[in-house]
Amino acid sequence: MLFSTMLRIMGFKENLKSELAYQGILVKELAALSGISRHTLDNYLNVRERIPTADVAVKIARALGVSVEYLITGEENRLEKTALGPEIRTLIQNFKQLDENDRKMVVAIVQLYKNQRKNRG
């Protein structure tokens, strides 16, 4: 039991570090996206034997666009992986970081592009 708990803790810490590096997100940016304080996130990244509660893990996972399962085990659900590849996950993450006006502009641009393709088609 203790060994499996240690694996999960080490897994969460390492997977979180890895995902932040992969997405190029700083801890302060994750704090803003997730609503979890920077200090708390630093504890998950640096303090041994520190793992978040389920509700905090969900907030972190949502902010990163990954599953809680991935943060704990490092393994993605096959359906999630095929549906949301790295390029799409990065696109979603970048979109999440925009303010409301910029999001509306991106949606309008995509819709315009879609309509132009449809009309050419």
LUMMI-716794 format. One record per residue: residue number from 1; x, y, z of N, C-alpha, C, O, CB in turn. Coordinates in nm, 3 decimals. Atoms other than C-alpha are relative to their C-alpha. Glycine has a CB too. Layout:
BEGIN
<r NUM <X Y Z> <X Y Z> <X Y Z> <X Y Z> <X Y Z>>;
...
//
This chain:
BEGIN
<r 1 <0.083 -0.120 0.000> <0.000 0.000 0.000> <0.087 0.127 0.000> <0.065 0.217 -0.080> <-0.094 0.000 0.122>>;
<r 2 <-0.088 -0.116 -0.008> <0.272 0.248 0.096> <0.077 0.019 -0.131> <0.093 0.131 -0.178> <0.098 -0.014 0.118>>;
<r 3 <-0.075 -0.007 0.125> <0.471 0.162 -0.218> <-0.086 0.057 -0.113> <-0.039 0.142 -0.189> <0.052 -0.138 -0.039>>;
<r 4 <0.087 -0.051 0.107> <0.173 0.225 -0.449> <-0.033 0.147 0.022> <-0.045 0.222 -0.075> <-0.129 -0.083 -0.008>>;
<r 5 <0.024 -0.141 -0.030> <0.101 0.554 -0.272> <0.121 0.084 -0.041> <0.104 0.192 -0.098> <-0.030 0.020 0.150>>;
<r 6 <-0.120 -0.072 0.039> <0.463 0.661 -0.325> <0.012 0.011 -0.152> <0.052 0.115 -0.204> <0.124 -0.069 0.058>>;
<r 7 <-0.005 -0.004 0.146> <0.444 0.570 -0.693> <-0.096 0.106 -0.055> <-0.062 0.179 -0.148> <-0.034 -0.137 -0.059>>;
<r 8 <0.097 -0.099 0.046> <0.131 0.783 -0.735> <0.051 0.141 0.028> <0.037 0.229 -0.057> <-0.135 -0.021 0.069>>;
<r 9 <-0.050 -0.133 -0.035> <0.290 1.079 -0.555> <0.113 0.039 -0.093> <0.113 0.149 -0.150> <0.047 0.003 0.147>>;
<r 10 <-0.111 -0.030 0.090> <0.610 1.059 -0.754> <-0.052 0.017 -0.142> <-0.005 0.104 -0.216> <0.108 -0.112 0.006>>;
<r 11 <0.057 -0.011 0.133> <0.404 1.005 -1.068> <-0.068 0.133 -0.022> <-0.048 0.196 -0.126> <-0.097 -0.112 -0.024>>;
<r 12 <0.070 -0.127 0.015> <0.186 1.308 -1.010> <0.099 0.114 -0.013> <0.089 0.197 -0.104> <-0.093 0.024 0.119>>;
<r 13 <-0.100 -0.106 0.000> <0.481 1.532 -0.934> <0.076 0.005 -0.132> <0.090 0.111 -0.193> <0.098 -0.018 0.117>>;
<r 14 <-0.078 0.006 0.124> <0.684 1.416 -1.234> <-0.087 0.027 -0.122> <-0.044 0.094 -0.216> <0.068 -0.136 -0.013>>;
<r 15 <0.089 -0.021 0.114> <0.386 1.412 -1.471> <-0.042 0.146 -0.010> <-0.053 0.200 -0.121> <-0.124 -0.090 0.011>>;
<r 16 <0.035 -0.142 0.000> <0.285 1.763 -1.369> <0.118 0.083 -0.053> <0.099 0.171 -0.137> <-0.041 0.047 0.142>>;
<r 17 <-0.119 -0.071 0.049> <0.641 1.890 -1.422> <0.016 -0.020 -0.151> <0.043 0.074 -0.225> <0.127 -0.049 0.074>>;
<r 18 <-0.015 0.033 0.141> <0.657 1.714 -1.756> <-0.103 0.071 -0.087> <-0.069 0.122 -0.194> <-0.010 -0.150 -0.020>>;
<r 19 <0.107 -0.064 0.079> <0.324 1.852 -1.877> <0.021 0.151 -0.006> <-0.003 0.212 -0.111> <-0.137 -0.032 0.060>>;
<r 20 <-0.029 -0.144 0.002> <0.417 2.207 -1.776> <0.111 0.030 -0.101> <0.102 0.125 -0.178> <0.040 0.050 0.142>>;
<r 21 <-0.111 -0.019 0.093> <0.743 2.174 -1.969> <-0.047 -0.022 -0.144> <-0.012 0.055 -0.234> <0.117 -0.096 0.033>>;
<r 22 <0.050 0.033 0.134> <0.568 2.016 -2.269> <-0.082 0.115 -0.058> <-0.068 0.150 -0.175> <-0.084 -0.129 0.005>>;
<r 23 <0.087 -0.107 0.047> <0.313 2.296 -2.290> <0.065 0.138 0.010> <0.010 0.237 -0.039> <-0.128 -0.001 0.078>>;
<r 24 <-0.068 -0.128 -0.014> <0.563 2.568 -2.204> <-0.074 0.096 0.093> <-0.077 0.217 0.070> <0.016 0.065 -0.136>>;
<r 25 <0.078 -0.079 -0.095> <0.350 2.688 -1.912> <0.078 0.017 0.129> <0.134 -0.079 0.182> <-0.138 -0.066 0.028>>;
<r 26 <-0.064 -0.028 -0.128> <0.496 2.855 -1.605> <-0.099 -0.029 0.112> <-0.220 -0.031 0.091> <0.049 0.147 0.007>>;
<r 27 <0.085 0.029 -0.116> <0.365 2.775 -1.258> <-0.098 0.114 0.025> <-0.214 0.090 0.058> <0.085 -0.025 0.126>>;
<r 28 <0.090 -0.113 -0.024> <0.222 3.126 -1.225> <-0.113 0.001 -0.103> <-0.225 0.042 -0.071> <0.078 0.134 -0.006>>;
<r 29 <0.106 0.008 0.101> <0.030 3.074 -1.552> <-0.099 -0.110 0.035> <-0.220 -0.092 0.019> <0.060 -0.025 -0.139>>;
<r 30 <0.089 0.109 -0.043> <-0.107 2.742 -1.427> <-0.085 0.045 0.117> <-0.203 0.010 0.126> <0.080 -0.125 0.037>>;
<r 31 <0.076 -0.052 -0.114> <-0.210 2.917 -1.106> <-0.116 0.085 -0.049> <-0.228 0.072 0.001> <0.091 0.082 0.093>>;
<r 32 <0.105 -0.086 0.054> <-0.406 3.174 -1.305> <-0.107 -0.082 -0.072> <-0.226 -0.054 -0.059> <0.060 0.104 -0.095>>;
<r 33 <0.095 0.082 0.075> <-0.566 2.910 -1.529> <-0.085 -0.090 0.089> <-0.203 -0.113 0.061> <0.075 -0.085 -0.100>>;
<r 34 <0.068 0.099 -0.084> <-0.658 2.670 -1.250> <-0.071 0.058 0.121> <-0.161 -0.004 0.177> <0.098 -0.101 0.046>>;
<r 35 <0.055 -0.057 -0.122> <-0.743 2.905 -0.966> <0.065 -0.058 0.125> <0.016 -0.035 0.236> <-0.149 -0.024 0.005>>;
<r 36 <-0.075 0.057 -0.112> <-0.494 2.716 -0.746> <0.120 0.092 0.023> <0.185 0.134 -0.072> <0.046 -0.149 -0.029>>;
<r 37 <-0.108 -0.095 -0.028> <-0.238 2.933 -0.568> <0.135 -0.053 -0.047> <0.158 -0.174 -0.052> <0.005 0.031 0.149>>;
<r 38 <-0.135 0.036 0.045> <0.118 2.936 -0.694> <0.074 -0.076 0.110> <0.145 -0.172 0.083> <0.080 0.126 -0.040>>;
<r 39 <-0.065 0.067 -0.114> <0.239 2.836 -0.348> <-0.044 -0.146 0.009> <0.039 -0.234 0.030> <-0.034 0.074 0.132>>;
<r 40 <0.051 0.137 -0.007> <0.015 2.528 -0.347> <0.056 -0.083 -0.114> <0.097 -0.197 -0.094> <-0.154 0.000 -0.005>>;
<r 41 <-0.056 0.073 0.115> <0.129 2.429 -0.696> <0.148 -0.029 0.021> <0.195 -0.138 -0.011> <-0.020 0.081 -0.129>>;
<r 42 <-0.142 0.023 -0.029> <0.493 2.474 -0.592> <0.018 -0.116 0.097> <0.113 -0.194 0.084> <0.063 0.127 0.058>>;
<r 43 <-0.007 0.112 -0.094> <0.427 2.233 -0.305> <-0.017 -0.133 -0.072> <0.054 -0.229 -0.042> <-0.107 0.015 0.109>>;
<r 44 <0.020 0.124 0.075> <0.298 1.968 -0.547> <0.121 -0.032 -0.087> <0.150 -0.149 -0.114> <-0.125 0.009 -0.086>>;
<r 45 <-0.115 0.020 0.088> <0.604 2.019 -0.765> <0.131 -0.025 0.076> <0.223 -0.085 0.022> <0.017 0.119 -0.090>>;
<r 46 <-0.127 0.004 -0.071> <0.869 2.035 -0.496> <0.001 -0.078 0.131> <0.104 -0.133 0.169> <0.044 0.137 0.028>>;
<r 47 <0.003 0.064 -0.132> <0.756 1.886 -0.164> <-0.025 -0.149 -0.018> <-0.116 -0.190 -0.090> <-0.108 0.063 0.091>>;
<r 48 <0.014 0.145 0.007> <0.796 1.514 -0.123> <-0.129 -0.043 0.069> <-0.169 0.014 0.170> <0.121 -0.070 0.064>>;
<r 49 <0.122 0.059 -0.056> <0.481 1.311 -0.053> <-0.116 0.097 0.006> <-0.195 0.094 0.101> <0.029 -0.053 0.137>>;
<r 50 <0.110 -0.096 0.004> <0.243 1.589 -0.148> <-0.080 -0.026 -0.127> <-0.028 -0.013 -0.238> <0.051 0.148 0.004>>;
<r 51 <0.088 0.026 0.114> <-0.051 1.500 -0.373> <-0.131 0.074 0.026> <-0.178 0.078 0.139> <-0.024 -0.154 -0.021>>;
<r 52 <0.121 -0.080 -0.022> <-0.361 1.713 -0.429> <-0.124 -0.084 0.028> <-0.129 -0.203 -0.001> <-0.025 0.087 -0.121>>;
<r 53 <0.130 0.063 -0.015> <-0.713 1.632 -0.328> <-0.062 -0.015 -0.138> <-0.015 0.047 -0.234> <-0.092 0.082 0.096>>;
<r 54 <0.063 0.027 0.129> <-0.941 1.511 -0.606> <-0.049 0.129 -0.068> <-0.028 0.147 -0.188> <-0.117 -0.096 0.017>>;
<r 55 <0.054 -0.122 0.062> <-1.108 1.851 -0.660> <0.112 0.091 -0.052> <0.096 0.154 -0.156> <-0.086 0.077 0.101>>;
<r 56 <-0.113 -0.080 0.044> <-0.771 2.028 -0.686> <0.064 -0.065 -0.123> <0.101 0.004 -0.218> <0.105 0.017 0.114>>;
<r 57 <-0.057 0.071 0.115> <-0.636 1.760 -0.922> <-0.084 0.022 -0.125> <-0.030 0.036 -0.235> <0.011 -0.150 0.031>>;
<r 58 <0.090 -0.024 0.113> <-0.942 1.809 -1.145> <0.023 0.141 -0.056> <0.029 0.158 -0.177> <-0.147 -0.018 0.043>>;
<r 59 <-0.024 -0.137 0.046> <-0.882 2.186 -1.160> <0.132 0.011 -0.075> <0.139 0.078 -0.178> <0.001 0.097 0.119>>;
<r 60 <-0.130 -0.003 0.066> <-0.517 2.135 -1.251> <-0.008 -0.070 -0.136> <0.041 -0.018 -0.236> <0.108 -0.068 0.089>>;
<r 61 <0.012 0.075 0.125> <-0.599 1.873 -1.513> <-0.078 0.078 -0.104> <-0.039 0.084 -0.221> <-0.067 -0.136 0.025>>;
<r 62 <0.081 -0.079 0.095> <-0.869 2.090 -1.672> <0.079 0.118 -0.055> <0.073 0.147 -0.174> <-0.128 0.050 0.069>>;
<r 63 <-0.079 -0.115 0.043> <-0.637 2.390 -1.684> <0.106 -0.041 -0.102> <0.139 0.036 -0.192> <0.067 0.068 0.121>>;
<r 64 <-0.103 0.049 0.092> <-0.377 2.178 -1.864> <-0.059 -0.072 -0.121> <0.012 -0.101 -0.217> <0.095 -0.093 0.073>>;
<r 65 <0.063 0.072 0.111> <-0.627 2.005 -2.091> <0.036 -0.147 -0.004> <0.041 -0.208 -0.111> <0.039 0.064 -0.130>>;
<r 66 <-0.031 0.143 -0.012> <-0.534 1.658 -1.966> <-0.094 -0.062 0.102> <-0.169 0.009 0.169> <0.149 -0.023 0.040>>;
<r 67 <0.084 0.068 -0.099> <-0.707 1.397 -1.753> <0.074 -0.012 0.132> <0.197 -0.006 0.137> <-0.040 -0.140 -0.051>>;
<r 68 <-0.061 0.025 -0.131> <-0.647 1.344 -1.383> <0.076 -0.132 -0.006> <0.184 -0.145 0.051> <-0.109 -0.004 0.114>>;
<r 69 <-0.066 0.131 0.017> <-0.562 0.985 -1.477> <0.140 0.019 -0.059> <0.235 -0.045 -0.014> <-0.085 -0.092 -0.091>>;
<r 70 <-0.130 -0.025 0.062> <-0.280 1.115 -1.696> <0.097 0.061 0.101> <0.213 0.021 0.107> <-0.015 0.092 -0.121>>;
<r 71 <-0.088 -0.063 -0.098> <-0.141 1.335 -1.418> <0.048 -0.099 0.105> <0.160 -0.088 0.154> <-0.070 0.117 0.067>>;
<r 72 <-0.037 0.097 -0.104> <-0.140 1.043 -1.175> <0.082 -0.115 -0.057> <0.183 -0.155 0.002> <-0.125 -0.054 0.067>>;
<r 73 <-0.065 0.120 0.052> <-0.036 0.755 -1.399> <0.098 0.027 -0.114> <0.186 -0.055 -0.140> <-0.104 -0.097 -0.048>>;
<r 74 <-0.082 -0.028 0.117> <0.129 0.923 -1.696> <-0.053 -0.066 -0.126> <0.007 -0.054 -0.233> <0.141 -0.045 0.024>>;
<r 75 <0.060 0.069 0.115> <-0.096 0.719 -1.923> <-0.129 0.071 -0.038> <-0.210 0.106 0.048> <-0.027 -0.149 0.032>>;
<r 76 <0.121 -0.063 0.048> <-0.363 0.872 -2.138> <-0.103 -0.107 -0.036> <-0.068 -0.216 -0.080> <0.030 0.091 -0.121>>;
<r 77 <0.109 0.083 0.046> <-0.699 0.716 -2.201> <0.010 -0.005 -0.153> <0.028 0.098 -0.217> <-0.139 0.055 0.047>>;
<r 78 <-0.017 0.014 0.146> <-0.682 0.580 -2.557> <-0.097 0.088 -0.077> <-0.060 0.146 -0.179> <-0.018 -0.144 -0.042>>;
<r 79 <0.098 -0.082 0.070> <-1.001 0.760 -2.658> <0.039 0.147 0.004> <0.030 0.217 -0.097> <-0.139 -0.019 0.061>>;
<r 80 <-0.042 -0.139 -0.013> <-0.876 1.094 -2.525> <0.122 0.028 -0.087> <0.132 0.133 -0.150> <0.032 0.034 0.146>>;
<r 81 <-0.123 -0.020 0.075> <-0.539 1.048 -2.691> <-0.028 0.012 -0.149> <0.029 0.097 -0.216> <0.097 -0.115 0.027>>;
<r 82 <0.029 -0.006 0.142> <-0.684 0.981 -3.034> <-0.086 0.120 -0.034> <-0.072 0.179 -0.141> <-0.070 -0.128 -0.046>>;
<r 83 <0.088 -0.114 0.026> <-0.947 1.252 -3.004> <0.074 0.132 0.012> <0.048 0.226 -0.065> <-0.119 -0.002 0.096>>;
<r 84 <-0.073 -0.125 -0.024> <-0.709 1.518 -2.875> <0.150 -0.025 -0.002> <0.211 -0.048 0.102> <-0.042 0.062 0.135>>;
<r 85 <-0.144 0.017 0.013> <-0.358 1.482 -3.007> <0.073 0.122 0.054> <0.009 0.220 0.092> <0.040 -0.025 -0.145>>;
<r 86 <-0.080 -0.110 -0.057> <-0.074 1.709 -2.893> <-0.027 0.135 -0.067> <-0.032 0.238 0.001> <0.147 -0.032 -0.011>>;
<r 87 <0.023 -0.126 0.071> <-0.141 1.971 -3.162> <-0.132 0.064 0.043> <-0.139 0.185 0.064> <0.000 -0.024 -0.153>>;
<r 88 <0.131 -0.050 -0.041> <-0.509 2.003 -3.065> <0.005 0.044 0.146> <-0.051 0.148 0.182> <-0.109 -0.107 -0.020>>;
<r 89 <-0.010 -0.038 -0.141> <-0.426 2.008 -2.693> <0.071 0.134 0.014> <0.031 0.217 0.096> <0.075 -0.109 0.080>>;
<r 90 <-0.073 -0.128 -0.004> <-0.177 2.291 -2.752> <-0.090 0.113 -0.047> <-0.090 0.221 0.012> <0.128 -0.007 -0.087>>;
<r 91 <0.093 -0.100 0.051> <-0.435 2.480 -2.957> <-0.104 0.038 0.106> <-0.132 0.156 0.127> <-0.069 -0.052 -0.128>>;
<r 92 <0.099 -0.024 -0.105> <-0.694 2.443 -2.681> <0.063 0.078 0.115> <0.003 0.173 0.166> <-0.059 -0.134 0.051>>;
<r 93 <-0.067 -0.068 -0.111> <-0.446 2.549 -2.416> <0.027 0.145 -0.033> <0.006 0.233 0.051> <0.131 -0.071 0.036>>;
<r 94 <-0.025 -0.138 0.041> <-0.348 2.859 -2.612> <-0.130 0.079 -0.003> <-0.132 0.196 0.038> <0.068 0.005 -0.137>>;
<r 95 <0.130 -0.065 0.006> <-0.714 2.943 -2.669> <-0.049 0.036 0.141> <-0.104 0.144 0.162> <-0.103 -0.091 -0.070>>;
<r 96 <0.042 -0.024 -0.138> <-0.785 2.912 -2.295> <0.070 0.121 0.061> <0.015 0.187 0.150> <0.027 -0.123 0.085>>;
<r 97 <-0.078 -0.109 -0.058> <-0.518 3.171 -2.221> <-0.039 0.137 -0.055> <0.007 0.239 -0.004> <0.146 -0.024 -0.025>>;
<r 98 <0.044 -0.127 0.057> <-0.684 3.437 -2.436> <-0.109 0.063 0.085> <-0.182 -0.007 0.155> <-0.050 -0.021 -0.144>>;
<r 99 <0.113 -0.064 -0.068> <-0.918 3.696 -2.290> <-0.125 -0.017 -0.087> <-0.116 -0.064 -0.200> <0.028 0.151 0.028>>;
<r 100 <0.129 0.025 0.065> <-1.286 3.691 -2.388> <-0.008 0.062 -0.140> <-0.057 -0.001 -0.233> <-0.112 0.053 0.086>>;
<r 101 <0.006 -0.066 0.130> <-1.253 3.942 -2.672> <0.086 -0.070 -0.104> <0.044 -0.087 -0.219> <0.045 0.145 0.013>>;
<r 102 <-0.088 0.072 0.093> <-0.960 3.758 -2.829> <-0.059 -0.136 -0.037> <-0.047 -0.180 -0.152> <0.139 -0.018 0.062>>;
<r 103 <0.065 0.128 0.032> <-1.148 3.428 -2.802> <-0.109 0.020 -0.104> <-0.121 -0.058 -0.199> <-0.060 -0.063 0.128>>;
<r 104 <0.107 -0.027 0.098> <-1.444 3.581 -2.987> <0.059 0.027 -0.138> <0.003 -0.016 -0.239> <-0.084 0.121 0.046>>;
<r 105 <-0.064 -0.029 0.128> <-1.208 3.707 -3.256> <0.049 -0.129 -0.067> <0.033 -0.146 -0.187> <0.116 0.098 0.020>>;
<r 106 <-0.049 0.127 0.055> <-1.049 3.363 -3.299> <-0.117 -0.083 -0.054> <-0.108 -0.139 -0.163> <0.077 -0.080 0.108>>;
<r 107 <0.118 0.074 0.046> <-1.393 3.199 -3.324> <-0.053 0.060 -0.130> <-0.089 -0.013 -0.222> <-0.110 0.001 0.109>>;
<r 108 <0.048 -0.067 0.122> <-1.499 3.458 -3.584> <0.091 -0.029 -0.118> <0.043 -0.052 -0.229> <-0.010 0.152 0.023>>;
<r 109 <-0.095 0.030 0.107> <-1.182 3.400 -3.787> <-0.016 -0.144 -0.049> <-0.016 -0.170 -0.169> <0.145 0.024 0.048>>;
<r 110 <0.019 0.140 0.038> <-1.231 3.024 -3.781> <-0.129 -0.016 -0.078> <-0.132 -0.088 -0.179> <-0.001 -0.091 0.124>>;
<r 111 <0.128 0.009 0.071> <-1.594 3.063 -3.886> <0.011 0.060 -0.140> <-0.042 0.004 -0.236> <-0.110 0.072 0.080>>;
<r 112 <-0.022 -0.063 0.131> <-1.493 3.298 -4.169> <0.077 -0.094 -0.093> <0.040 -0.112 -0.208> <0.075 0.133 0.016>>;
<r 113 <-0.080 0.095 0.078> <-1.230 3.051 -4.289> <-0.085 -0.119 -0.043> <-0.080 -0.161 -0.158> <0.122 -0.049 0.082>>;
<r 114 <0.088 0.114 0.028> <-1.480 2.766 -4.268> <-0.101 0.035 -0.111> <-0.123 -0.044 -0.202> <-0.076 -0.045 0.128>>;
<r 115 <0.097 -0.044 0.101> <-1.737 2.962 -4.471> <0.066 0.018 -0.138> <0.007 -0.016 -0.240> <-0.067 0.132 0.044>>;
<r 116 <-0.070 -0.019 0.126> <-1.479 3.053 -4.736> <0.032 -0.134 -0.065> <0.019 -0.148 -0.187> <0.129 0.079 0.022>>;
<r 117 <-0.028 0.134 0.054> <-1.378 2.688 -4.776> <-0.126 -0.065 -0.054> <-0.125 -0.130 -0.159> <0.062 -0.090 0.109>>;
<r 118 <0.129 0.057 0.041> <-1.742 2.586 -4.798> <-0.044 0.060 -0.134> <-0.093 -0.012 -0.221> <-0.108 0.026 0.110>>;
<r 119 <0.039 -0.068 0.122> <-1.809 2.845 -5.071> <0.089 -0.035 -0.119> <0.044 -0.033 -0.234> <0.003 0.149 0.023>>;
<r 120 <-0.092 0.040 0.107> <-1.502 2.737 -5.270> <-0.027 -0.141 -0.047> <0.002 -0.178 -0.161> <0.145 0.011 0.046>>;
<r 121 <0.009 0.138 0.014> <-1.595 2.380 -5.241> <-0.075 -0.080 -0.084> <-0.066 -0.202 -0.078> <-0.027 -0.037 0.094>>;
//
